[in-house]
Amino acid sequence: MSNPIIAALDVPTANEALTLAKAIAPAVGAFKIGKELFVAEGPDIVRRVRDTGAAVFLDLKFHDIPNTVAKAVTSAAHQDVQMLTVHASGGTAMLRAAQEAAGGNGPLVLGVTVLTSMDQQDLNELGIQKTPAEQVRHLAQLATAAGLRGLVCSPQEIAPLRGVLPAEVQLVTPGIRPAGIASGDQKRVMTPADAITAGADWLVIGRPIYAAENPREAAEAIRESLG
């Protein structure tokens, strides 16, 4: 897809999600369905968004024993999603099971490295002494060695990862904030244009679009900022 913007449908109801999706579809490349919307509306919301012709990124961050995750990935593939997430910290066996369940023609399985809400103090609380950048690199290499073809990472880790990962690995980047927009609970952020320059393939953008007075105009302005 030529448009790298994944608009997050981080709203609580199907009506709100579908209204937003229809309004901004021409200005974005895909839609993210996360936990809030999926738990509220169930798998039917995936079908309804797909019925608009839009690609779907199912961001549920699977993290469980390998067999359970494999079955979840299979179910997601049957729902015709184009991308989905698993926690890279689930380990090699879980990651391999997820990729095998997706198959070569199934959804792109993305390994989540370190959440963009986390910083050094948060990692230390978990007993992890690596810096966020070191932990991201460690988990990224673990995930790609297990066969994953995509990763989710903070924009600040894009350039370092591009230096150590195969070129074909796709990087999906949350923590995107246009200039002048508050970062909220994201601690490692970057502007859309800077993230693309650093090597991101996809930009996940939520509040700057869905909370804007005019979401369509906000999405179009971000797209134009990418050149």
ABEGO torsion letter per residue (X at the ends): XABABBBBBBBABAAAAAAAAAAAAAABABBBBBAAAAAAAEAAAAAAAAAAGBBBBBBAGBBBBAAAAAAAAAAAAAAGBABBBBBAAAEAAAAAAAAAAAEAABBBBBBBBBBAABBAAAAAAAGBABBAAAAAAAAAAAAAAAGBABBBBBAAAAAAAAAABBAABBBBBBGBBBBGBBAEABABBBBAAAAAAAGBABBBBBAAAAABABAAAAAAAAAAAAX
